């Protein structure tokens, strides 16, 4: 059986990123991105997904957080795809509902090899601290594309923007944990096509 982990390096004129993901982990993180709010969300994602995640990122955050957040999502999606390998024996589908005080987030995933994002969330504030809340959509979009997964993120309601985003990242971790788990009853790839 594969070790279900991956290390991705990405270097552009805007960012330098090294990311390591272990699917069968315990929620350990080591995060150095220069974006405190995103680090908080990645920590919650990993802890609730029981993934081990290391991210070392240097980006042009003096411009804004866009390129760094986007490229971290690209690396995370690529690492997830690589760590899943041929997807033999996985559950494939996962879902999670997460309340965070007054907010309720839901994420449903299919590790289908067909990338798609449905994102239904409107945040009352444009920023949390210095973090642009529009980057949440950007992160989920690039993650779905690079991991080649079908990802539905739905914020049912909420008032506090921090709580609303937190509910979605926790739900993302839990849904991906469920979908990526190995099921001893699944002897091959969980698809009538024979491949994912």
N, C-alpha and C positions, 0 to 999 in steps of 0.2 A: 504494500500500500504506500502511496506517496505521502510525503510529509505535510502536504496541504499548507504550504507556506510559499511566500514569494518576496523577493527583494527587487524593487524598481528604482532605477536612477533616471532622472530627466534633467537635462541641462539645455536651457535656451538663453537668449539674450536678456530675458527678463527674470528667470528663476533658475535655481540649482536645488534639486530635491533628491533626497534618498528616503525611500519608504520601505519598511519591512512589515509584512502582515503574516500572522500565523492564525489560521482558522481555529484550530483546536488548542486554544490558549486558556487563560484565566482572567483576562481583562487587564493585563499589565500594559501600561503606556509609558512612552518617553517621547515627549512632544516639544519641539523647538521650531516654531514657525514665525515668530514675530507678530502673530495675530492672536492675542489672548482669548478672545471670545471663541474663535474657531478651535483653539486648543481645548477649551472647555467642552465644546460640542463633540470633538473627536474623542476626548476622554470618556464622555458619557456613551457615545456610540460603541466604543471598544468594551467598556465595562458591562454594558447591557447585552452585547453580543458575545461576551466571553472570548473576544479576540485579543491577541497580543499585537500591539501596534507601536511602531517607532516611526517618527517623522522628523527628519532634519531638513528644514527648508530655509533658503535665503532668497528673498525676492525683492522686487522694486516697490516695497511697501511705502517708500517715501512718495510715490505717485498715488497709489491706493492699494487696497488689499486684493483687487480683482485677479491679477495674474497669478498670485501665489495661491489663493483659494482655489481657483480654477485648475491649476496644475497639480495641486495636492489631490483634488478629486479625480483627475485623469490618472494619476499614479495609483490611487487607491482602487479605482475601477480595474485598471490593468492588473494589479496585484491580485485582486479577487478572482478575476478570470483565470489567471495562471495557477493560483492556489487550488482552484476547483478541478483543474486537470480535465479529464474526460467526463467528469460528473457521474461516474459510475457509482451507484448506491446511494445517491443523495435523495433527500425528500423532494427537492425542486421548488416547492411552493412554501411560502411562509407569510404570516401576517401577525401584526401586533397592534393593539390599542393601548395607548399610554396616556393616563391623565397626569397633568402637572398643575396642581392647584385648580384654577378655574378653566384651564385649557384641556382640550382633548384632541390628541393626534392619532392618526391611523396610517400604517404603512403596510402595503401588500406587495409581495414580490414573486416573480416567476423567473427562475434562472434558466431562461428559455433559449439563449443565444439569439434572441430577436430584441434589439434594444428599443425601448419605448419608455417615455415618461409622461405620466399624468400628474400634475401638481396643482392642487387646489388649496391655496393658502393665501390669505391677504393679511398682512401685518399692519397694525395701526401706526407703528413708528418706522421711519426710514433708517434709523440707526439703533444699534444696541452698543453703548459705549462708542467706539470709533468704527464699529463693524457695520457695513452697509447690508441691510436685511435682504436686498435683492440678490445678494450672493448666495443665499440659501437655495433659491431656485437654480442658480448657476451650478452650484455644487452637486445637487441631486441630478441635474441634467447630464453633466459630464460623467458622473459616476455611472449612470444608467447606460450611456453610450459606450464607455470604455469597458465596462464589465459585461456588456451585451446582455442586459437583463431588462425585464419588463417591471417597471417600478411605478407604483401608484402611491402618492403621498397626499393625504387628505387631512386638513386641519378643520375639524368639525366646528369648533368655536374656541374663543379665548379673548382675553382683554390685554394681558401683559405680554408684550412681544417676546421678551426673554423666555417666559414660560412656554409660549406657543412654539418657538423654534426648538426649545429643549425637548418638548414632547415628540416632535418629529424625529430628531436625531436618536433619541432613546428607542423609539418605535422602529427606526431603520435598523439599528443594531439587533434588536430582538427578532425582527422579521427575517433578516439575513442569517441569523443564527439558526432559526428553525429551518429555513430552506436549505442551508448548507449541511445540516446534520446528516450523518450516515444512518440509514435505516437498514438493519440486517435483513429485512424481508425483501428489499430491492436488490436483485441479483445482477442487474445490468443498468442501463441508462433509463430513467423513468420517462420514456417517450415511446409512442407507437412507431415513430420514425426510426428508432434504434440509435439515434444520435441527438445530442443537444449542442 
